[in-house]
Amino acid sequence: MFRSKRWNIVFFLSLGGAINYMDRSAFAIAAPMFASDLKLTPGELGIIFSSFSIGYALFNFIGGYASDRYGPRTVFTVSMAFWSLFCGLIGAASGFISMLVIRVLFGAGEGPFASTLNKMVNNWFPRREVASAIGIATAGNPLGGAIAGPIMGSLVLFIGWRLAFVAIAVLGFVWMIGWLKIARDKPEQHPTISQSELQLIQQGQKAEQDDEAIHESSLPLSFYIKQPTILATAFAFFGLNYILFFFLSWFPSYLLTSQHLSLKDMSIVSVIPWLLGSIGMALGGFLCDYVLRKTGKPLLSRKIVLVTCLGASAIFVICVGNVTSAMSAVTLMACGIFFLYLSATTYWAILQDTVARKNMGAVGGVVHATANIAGILGPIVTGYIIEWTGAYNTAFFIAGGIAVLGAISVAFFVKPIQINEKSKATVLS
């Protein structure tokens, strides 16, 4: 595995995801400090948490479309440069408006990451390895969140929250330089790939298509976004992201204000859910591919893993709102994040199984953008719930309830996409 170019690229993508998520988690860790310095209310803080997702959701689609048009290598390079610049500029924020603008632009820089990653894996892997590759490539995300807790907590205490964001930004620029050296858009473009690996990739991609006309030809984007399978997948992804952004934005503040942990203790215990999430993310792809080998049915295997794991995550999150101790809250949330990330590869794997290769970036971008509307709505809704009620119970229930509905929608509506005569005519024209 470690000698192959395709897995080297996957591990490098995982490292990039870790750097990206370091800031997401670091922002929540630093929130009580900069909220105090900038004199932000809970409602304003919720808006700032959500502002990230405005730029992020918009550029989920733009980044996916650009990866189809210009290639994922270029998109990743531009994205990381933009992300790193505005990550550093967070330290220059002077008030509500400046922080709002910087976070929107920061989100725009990070927006292309997931859909472009999906495009890269689609280019470089045979179908039987896709879910495992996505799982490893995205396992760095929660790992970055895990290491951000103690690192950001220490940086904030020793150099302040402003310089802490500059330090994380430097890591992004370093990654970008390495990416330009290691990555190519397609395996046949890589100067040092072995013929045996290239043959394995190309034969695996060709032999394992369910319908070559669908997978190798382009259908209109409008065709896909009207399909119940795509809509249900996007809604379930919305449920995952609602929990994730709730956890990213408000859970550290919940531990500080409701469970009365110190900054140091909160920074340490917040590592636990992220570590379990990283394990879940890595295992999710292998679990998905394992079920596929047992059933022989790609779409069914994705549904089994998604419905079971997203549903379990939702139940754990709902339960967090009913406990009174920090230990119980962290334990339940850790279980919730583990099962949440265990399901995380299945959304992309469903798209890999149902969407034409040439449409993968754009369709993935639309689905991801729809899912990330949760990142806009969730933190704002949570902020005002806390401001109005003074408690988090309702917020936990809403987060879990939306995820339950998402799991149910996948169970009933995700099916193989039927190509009618009109669509075939579009393919052949």
Backbone torsions as a table, in degrees:
resi	resn	phi	psi	omega
1	MET	NA	-47.2	-172.7
2	PHE	-73.1	-14.7	178.6
3	ARG	-88.6	-14.0	-175.8
4	SER	-84.6	144.5	-179.1
5	LYS	-67.4	-37.7	-176.1
6	ARG	-65.3	-37.7	179.6
7	TRP	-77.4	-29.8	173.6
8	ASN	-61.6	-41.6	178.2
9	ILE	-64.7	-40.6	178.9
10	VAL	-61.6	-44.7	179.5
11	PHE	-65.6	-34.3	177.6
12	PHE	-69.8	-37.2	174.4
13	LEU	-62.9	-38.7	177.9
14	SER	-62.4	-39.8	176.6
15	LEU	-63.6	-41.7	177.5
16	GLY	-61.8	-41.1	177.0
17	GLY	-63.3	-36.6	178.2
18	ALA	-62.9	-41.7	179.3
19	ILE	-66.1	-42.4	178.1
20	ASN	-58.6	-46.7	-175.9
21	TYR	-76.0	-17.7	174.5
22	MET	-57.9	-41.9	180.0
23	ASP	-71.4	-40.1	-178.9
24	ARG	-56.6	-47.4	179.6
25	SER	-71.9	-39.9	-178.8
26	ALA	-61.8	-36.0	-179.7
27	PHE	-62.7	-41.6	178.3
28	ALA	-69.1	-37.7	178.3
29	ILE	-62.5	-42.4	-176.8
30	ALA	-81.5	-12.1	-172.9
31	ALA	-53.5	-46.5	-179.7
32	PRO	-59.8	-32.9	-179.1
33	MET	-74.2	-50.5	-177.5
34	PHE	-74.4	-26.4	174.8
35	ALA	-62.7	-38.3	177.6
36	SER	-69.7	-44.5	-179.2
37	ASP	-64.0	-40.5	-176.8
38	LEU	-92.3	0.2	177.1
39	LYS	58.2	53.7	-178.9
40	LEU	-95.4	139.9	172.8
41	THR	-80.7	164.5	175.3
42	PRO	-56.8	-37.6	178.0
43	GLY	-64.6	-43.3	178.7
44	GLU	-66.4	-38.4	177.9
45	LEU	-64.3	-39.3	176.6
46	GLY	-61.8	-39.9	177.9
47	ILE	-64.1	-40.9	178.8
48	ILE	-66.8	-41.2	174.1
49	PHE	-56.1	-43.4	-177.3
50	SER	-73.6	-26.6	-175.6
51	SER	-60.0	-32.1	175.0
52	PHE	-53.5	-43.2	-173.4
53	SER	-76.1	-16.2	176.2
54	ILE	-65.1	-53.8	176.0
55	GLY	-67.3	-37.0	-177.2
56	TYR	-63.5	-50.1	-177.6
57	ALA	-63.6	-42.3	-180.0
58	LEU	-60.2	-42.8	-176.1
59	PHE	-87.5	-2.7	166.4
60	ASN	-58.7	-48.5	179.9
61	PHE	-73.4	-47.5	-178.6
62	ILE	-59.4	-41.8	178.7
63	GLY	-65.9	-40.9	177.9
64	GLY	-63.8	-44.3	178.0
65	TYR	-62.6	-43.2	-179.8
66	ALA	-64.4	-34.5	179.2
67	SER	-68.4	-32.1	172.7
68	ASP	-66.0	-39.3	-172.6
69	ARG	-86.0	-43.8	-172.5
70	TYR	-111.4	-9.4	179.5
71	GLY	97.6	143.6	-175.8
72	PRO	-68.2	-26.8	-179.3
73	ARG	-62.6	-47.1	179.6
74	THR	-66.0	-42.8	-177.7
75	VAL	-63.2	-44.2	177.7
76	PHE	-60.4	-41.0	-178.4
77	THR	-62.9	-50.0	180.0
78	VAL	-64.2	-41.6	-178.2
79	SER	-61.4	-47.4	-177.3
80	MET	-67.9	-36.1	177.6
81	ALA	-63.0	-45.5	-179.2
82	PHE	-65.9	-44.3	179.0
83	TRP	-59.7	-47.0	-176.2
84	SER	-64.4	-40.1	179.9
85	LEU	-58.8	-49.4	-175.2
86	PHE	-81.0	-19.1	170.3
87	CYS	-63.5	-46.0	178.4
88	GLY	-64.0	-35.7	-177.7
89	LEU	-72.1	-13.7	174.0
90	ILE	-55.6	-36.3	179.5
91	GLY	-66.5	-11.7	-179.7
92	ALA	-98.5	0.2	-177.8
93	ALA	-62.3	139.6	-177.4
94	SER	-117.3	-6.2	-178.9
95	GLY	-177.0	-171.3	-176.1
96	PHE	-58.8	-48.7	-174.9
97	ILE	-65.9	-47.5	-178.1
98	SER	-64.0	-40.4	177.1
99	MET	-64.7	-38.3	178.9
100	LEU	-60.8	-49.4	-178.4
101	VAL	-64.4	-44.8	-179.0
102	ILE	-62.0	-41.6	-178.9
103	ARG	-68.2	-35.5	176.1
104	VAL	-62.7	-46.4	-179.2
105	LEU	-69.7	-35.4	174.1
106	PHE	-60.5	-45.6	178.2
107	GLY	-61.1	-37.4	177.7
108	ALA	-61.7	-37.6	178.9
109	GLY	-66.6	-36.9	-178.3
110	GLU	-85.4	-16.9	-173.9
111	GLY	-53.3	-42.1	-176.4
112	PRO	-71.0	-8.8	-166.7
113	PHE	-58.3	-53.9	-171.8
114	ALA	-68.8	-47.3	-178.7
115	SER	-67.5	-33.0	178.0
116	THR	-72.3	-36.9	173.8
117	LEU	-59.3	-44.1	179.0
118	ASN	-60.6	-40.6	177.7
119	LYS	-64.1	-41.7	-179.1
120	MET	-63.7	-45.4	178.7
121	VAL	-63.7	-39.8	178.6
122	ASN	-61.2	-35.8	179.3
123	ASN	-73.9	-31.3	-166.6
124	TRP	-106.2	-7.9	-171.8
125	PHE	-127.8	142.7	168.9
126	PRO	-67.8	154.4	-172.2
127	ARG	-55.9	-36.3	-175.1
128	ARG	-68.8	-14.4	-179.9
129	GLU	-107.7	-0.5	-171.1
130	VAL	-60.6	-51.4	-176.2
131	ALA	-62.9	-41.3	178.2
132	SER	-63.0	-41.0	-180.0
133	ALA	-64.7	-43.9	178.4
134	ILE	-63.7	-39.5	179.4
135	GLY	-60.3	-46.2	-179.9
136	ILE	-70.7	-40.8	-178.8
137	ALA	-62.0	-32.5	-178.3
138	THR	-99.3	-3.9	179.0
139	ALA	-64.4	-24.4	178.1
140	GLY	-66.5	-23.4	-177.9
141	ASN	-58.1	-60.9	178.6
142	PRO	-67.2	-26.9	176.5
143	LEU	-63.8	-39.7	174.9
144	GLY	-61.6	-40.1	176.4
145	GLY	-62.6	-35.7	-179.3
146	ALA	-67.3	-47.9	-176.2
147	ILE	-75.5	-20.4	-179.9
148	ALA	-66.3	-32.9	-177.3
149	GLY	-56.2	-64.4	-179.8
150	PRO	-67.2	-34.5	-179.7
151	ILE	-66.6	-49.4	-177.9
152	MET	-67.6	-39.6	177.3
153	GLY	-57.5	-43.2	179.5
154	SER	-68.3	-43.7	-179.4
155	LEU	-62.7	-43.5	-179.9
156	VAL	-60.8	-41.1	-178.7
157	LEU	-69.1	-34.9	-172.6
158	PHE	-96.4	-37.4	-176.7
159	ILE	-122.6	-3.5	179.1
160	GLY	92.1	158.6	-174.9
161	TRP	-69.7	-26.9	-177.6
162	ARG	-67.6	-51.5	-179.5
163	LEU	-70.0	-25.2	179.3
164	ALA	-61.1	-40.1	179.0
165	PHE	-70.2	-31.8	175.8
166	VAL	-64.1	-40.3	179.8
167	ALA	-62.2	-41.5	178.9
168	ILE	-67.4	-36.3	-179.8
169	ALA	-61.1	-37.2	179.5
170	VAL	-59.5	-39.5	179.1
171	LEU	-60.1	-37.3	179.3
172	GLY	-63.0	-42.1	179.2
173	PHE	-66.4	-37.0	177.6
174	VAL	-63.6	-44.2	178.1
175	TRP	-59.8	-42.3	-177.7
176	MET	-58.6	-41.3	179.2
177	ILE	-63.7	-44.2	178.3
178	GLY	-64.4	-38.4	-179.8
179	TRP	-61.0	-42.6	-180.0
180	LEU	-61.0	-30.3	-179.1
181	LYS	-80.0	-35.5	-170.3
182	ILE	-94.6	-26.1	-166.3
183	ALA	-103.0	148.5	168.1
184	ARG	-136.8	155.0	-176.4
185	ASP	-62.0	-40.0	-176.6
186	LYS	-134.0	152.5	-176.6
187	PRO	-60.0	-35.1	-178.2
188	GLU	-69.1	-13.5	178.5
189	GLN	-89.4	-11.3	-176.0
190	HIS	-77.1	127.3	-173.0
191	PRO	-70.4	-21.4	-174.0
192	THR	-118.7	12.7	178.7
193	ILE	-72.2	141.6	180.0
194	SER	-76.4	153.6	178.6
195	GLN	-64.9	-34.5	-179.4
196	SER	-65.9	-41.1	178.7
197	GLU	-69.2	-41.2	179.0
198	LEU	-61.2	-41.5	179.4
199	GLN	-65.6	-41.1	179.4
200	LEU	-60.7	-44.3	-179.0
201	ILE	-65.1	-49.4	-175.1
202	GLN	-67.1	-41.3	178.8
203	GLN	-67.9	-39.4	179.2
204	GLY	-64.8	-38.0	179.0
205	GLN	-70.4	-37.5	-177.3
206	LYS	-77.0	-42.0	-173.6
207	ALA	-73.6	-25.6	-170.8
208	GLU	-103.6	16.6	173.8
209	GLN	-78.3	133.7	177.9
210	ASP	-71.6	-35.5	-178.3
211	ASP	-148.1	104.4	-172.7
212	GLU	-62.2	-34.2	179.6
213	ALA	-63.9	-35.5	179.6
214	ILE	-74.6	-47.4	-169.6
215	HIS	-78.6	-26.2	-176.5
216	GLU	-102.9	-6.7	178.3
217	SER	-113.4	157.7	-176.1
218	SER	-98.7	131.2	173.3
219	LEU	-105.1	157.4	178.5
220	PRO	-61.8	145.2	176.9
221	LEU	-59.3	-35.3	-179.9
222	SER	-60.6	-30.2	177.9
223	PHE	-62.9	-44.9	-175.3
224	TYR	-71.9	-41.2	-172.6
225	ILE	-73.1	-5.2	174.7
226	LYS	-99.3	-3.3	-176.4
227	GLN	-80.9	131.9	178.0
228	PRO	-55.0	-35.7	179.1
229	THR	-60.6	-44.9	-179.2
230	ILE	-70.5	-41.4	-179.5
231	LEU	-65.1	-43.3	179.7
232	ALA	-66.5	-39.4	176.9
233	THR	-62.4	-42.1	178.8
234	ALA	-64.0	-39.4	-179.7
235	PHE	-68.0	-41.5	176.8
236	ALA	-63.5	-39.9	176.2
237	PHE	-62.2	-37.0	174.3
238	PHE	-58.4	-43.4	178.2
239	GLY	-62.6	-43.2	176.3
240	LEU	-58.9	-47.7	-176.0
241	ASN	-69.4	-29.7	177.7
242	TYR	-62.3	-46.5	177.0
243	ILE	-63.7	-44.3	-176.2
244	LEU	-61.9	-47.6	-178.1
245	PHE	-72.0	-29.5	172.4
246	PHE	-62.5	-45.0	178.8
247	PHE	-65.9	-44.9	-178.6
248	LEU	-62.6	-40.6	-171.5
249	SER	-91.8	-46.1	-167.7
250	TRP	-107.9	-18.3	-175.3
251	PHE	-63.3	-42.3	176.1
252	PRO	-59.9	-41.5	178.3
253	SER	-65.3	-36.1	176.3
254	TYR	-60.0	-43.1	179.5
255	LEU	-66.0	-36.0	-179.8
256	LEU	-73.3	-46.1	-170.9
257	THR	-91.6	-37.9	-177.6
258	SER	-92.4	-34.7	-179.7
259	GLN	-101.9	-4.2	170.8
260	HIS	59.8	39.1	173.4
261	LEU	-83.3	153.8	174.6
262	SER	-78.0	165.2	177.9
263	LEU	-57.6	-42.3	-179.2
264	LYS	-63.3	-47.8	-179.0
265	ASP	-66.0	-40.8	179.6
266	MET	-62.9	-40.6	179.5
267	SER	-61.9	-33.6	-178.8
268	ILE	-78.3	-50.8	-175.0
269	VAL	-70.0	-24.5	178.9
270	SER	-68.0	-13.8	176.5
271	VAL	-67.1	-33.8	-170.9
272	ILE	-60.3	-50.8	177.7
273	PRO	-60.8	-37.9	-179.8
274	TRP	-65.8	-41.2	179.1
275	LEU	-63.3	-44.4	176.7
276	LEU	-64.6	-35.9	177.0
277	GLY	-63.8	-38.9	178.1
278	SER	-63.8	-42.2	176.6
279	ILE	-63.0	-44.0	179.2
280	GLY	-62.0	-41.5	179.8
281	MET	-62.5	-44.8	179.4
282	ALA	-66.4	-41.7	-178.2
283	LEU	-73.3	-27.3	-175.4
284	GLY	-58.8	-43.0	179.0
285	GLY	-64.4	-43.4	179.3
286	PHE	-67.4	-37.4	176.7
287	LEU	-62.4	-43.4	179.7
288	CYS	-62.1	-45.4	179.2
289	ASP	-68.7	-32.6	176.8
290	TYR	-64.5	-46.6	178.3
291	VAL	-63.5	-35.8	177.0
292	LEU	-61.0	-44.0	179.6
293	ARG	-64.3	-33.7	-179.5
294	LYS	-75.5	-39.0	-175.6
295	THR	-93.5	-28.4	-175.5
296	GLY	73.0	8.8	-177.0
297	LYS	-124.8	104.0	-174.3
298	PRO	-55.5	-51.8	-174.5
299	LEU	-65.6	-39.8	178.5
300	LEU	-62.3	-41.0	-178.7
301	SER	-64.4	-40.5	178.4
302	ARG	-63.7	-42.7	-178.2
303	LYS	-63.6	-42.4	-179.2
304	ILE	-58.6	-47.7	-177.6
305	VAL	-68.3	-44.3	-176.7
306	LEU	-63.9	-51.7	-175.5
307	VAL	-63.4	-44.6	-178.3
308	THR	-65.0	-47.6	-173.2
309	CYS	-77.2	-41.0	178.0
310	LEU	-65.8	-39.3	177.1
311	GLY	-62.7	-42.7	178.7
312	ALA	-64.3	-42.1	178.6
313	SER	-59.0	-44.2	-178.6
314	ALA	-60.4	-41.7	-179.7
315	ILE	-63.7	-43.8	178.7
316	PHE	-62.1	-41.4	-178.3
317	VAL	-65.9	-42.2	177.1
318	ILE	-58.4	-39.9	-178.3
319	CYS	-67.0	-27.9	-178.9
320	VAL	-58.7	-36.6	-177.6
321	GLY	-68.0	-7.5	-176.3
322	ASN	-112.2	9.9	-179.2
323	VAL	-103.8	163.6	-176.1
324	THR	-117.7	-8.7	-178.4
325	SER	-113.6	150.6	179.2
326	ALA	-63.1	-38.8	-179.4
327	MET	-61.4	-44.9	179.4
328	SER	-64.6	-41.9	-179.2
329	ALA	-62.5	-46.6	-179.0
330	VAL	-66.3	-40.8	-179.8
331	THR	-62.7	-47.8	-179.6
332	LEU	-66.1	-41.7	179.2
333	MET	-67.0	-35.6	176.9
334	ALA	-61.7	-43.3	177.2
335	CYS	-64.0	-39.8	179.0
336	GLY	-63.5	-43.4	179.9
337	ILE	-68.9	-35.9	177.1
338	PHE	-59.2	-51.3	-179.1
339	PHE	-69.7	-32.3	176.7
340	LEU	-59.8	-49.1	-179.2
341	TYR	-74.3	-23.8	174.9
342	LEU	-62.6	-29.1	179.1
343	SER	-88.4	-9.2	-163.5
344	ALA	-65.5	-31.0	-179.3
345	THR	-77.0	-19.2	-171.8
346	THR	-69.1	-30.8	-179.8
347	TYR	-63.4	-46.7	178.3
348	TRP	-69.5	-36.3	179.4
349	ALA	-64.7	-36.4	175.6
350	ILE	-60.5	-42.3	177.9
351	LEU	-65.1	-39.8	178.0
352	GLN	-59.9	-33.2	-176.7
353	ASP	-82.5	-17.7	-170.8
354	THR	-124.0	-9.7	-173.4
355	VAL	-114.0	141.8	178.1
356	ALA	-60.3	144.4	-178.6
357	ARG	-55.4	-40.9	-177.3
358	LYS	-72.3	-17.1	179.0
359	ASN	-100.3	-0.8	-167.9
360	MET	-59.7	-44.4	-177.9
361	GLY	-64.3	-47.3	-176.6
362	ALA	-68.3	-45.7	-179.8
363	VAL	-66.0	-43.6	176.4
364	GLY	-59.6	-37.9	178.1
365	GLY	-65.1	-41.2	178.2
366	VAL	-63.8	-46.3	180.0
367	VAL	-61.8	-44.8	-178.3
368	HIS	-67.8	-38.2	177.7
369	ALA	-63.8	-43.0	177.4
370	THR	-60.4	-44.1	-179.9
371	ALA	-61.7	-35.0	-174.9
372	ASN	-84.3	0.4	166.8
373	ILE	-60.7	-27.9	175.7
374	ALA	-60.2	-33.2	178.9
375	GLY	-71.8	-22.0	175.7
376	ILE	-82.0	-48.0	-174.7
377	LEU	-76.3	-44.6	-171.1
378	GLY	-56.4	-55.6	-178.4
379	PRO	-63.1	-34.9	178.2
380	ILE	-66.6	-48.9	179.5
381	VAL	-57.3	-46.3	-179.5
382	THR	-62.2	-43.0	-179.7
383	GLY	-58.2	-44.7	-178.5
384	TYR	-75.7	-30.7	173.1
385	ILE	-60.5	-44.4	179.4
386	ILE	-65.7	-42.1	-178.5
387	GLU	-65.0	-37.8	-176.7
388	TRP	-82.6	-36.3	-174.3
389	THR	-104.7	-22.9	-176.6
390	GLY	75.1	11.6	-177.6
391	ALA	-141.4	166.2	-176.4
392	TYR	-106.7	-7.2	-171.3
393	ASN	-54.0	-49.4	-177.9
394	THR	-63.6	-37.1	-179.5
395	ALA	-63.7	-41.0	177.2
396	PHE	-64.2	-41.2	-178.5
397	PHE	-65.0	-42.8	179.8
398	ILE	-63.6	-44.2	-179.7
399	ALA	-59.4	-47.5	179.8
400	GLY	-68.4	-38.2	-178.3
401	GLY	-63.9	-40.6	178.3
402	ILE	-63.0	-40.5	179.1
403	ALA	-65.0	-37.4	176.3
404	VAL	-59.6	-45.7	179.3
405	LEU	-63.0	-37.7	177.5
406	GLY	-62.8	-43.1	178.7
407	ALA	-63.0	-41.2	179.2
408	ILE	-63.9	-39.7	-179.2
409	SER	-63.1	-38.6	177.8
410	VAL	-66.9	-41.8	-179.8
411	ALA	-57.7	-37.0	-174.6
412	PHE	-96.2	-30.5	-168.3
413	PHE	-112.1	-16.2	179.9
414	VAL	-81.1	112.4	-179.5
415	LYS	-142.0	165.0	176.0
416	PRO	-56.4	136.8	179.8
417	ILE	-76.5	127.3	179.9
418	GLN	-90.0	129.6	178.3
419	ILE	-97.9	111.5	179.8
420	ASN	-84.5	178.5	-175.3
421	GLU	-63.8	-36.7	179.3
422	LYS	-63.6	-40.2	178.8
423	SER	-68.3	-38.8	178.0
424	LYS	-63.3	-37.5	178.2
425	ALA	-63.3	-35.6	177.7
426	THR	-66.3	-39.4	178.5
427	VAL	-62.1	-42.8	-173.3
428	LEU	-82.7	-17.1	-175.6
429	SER	-75.6	NA	NA
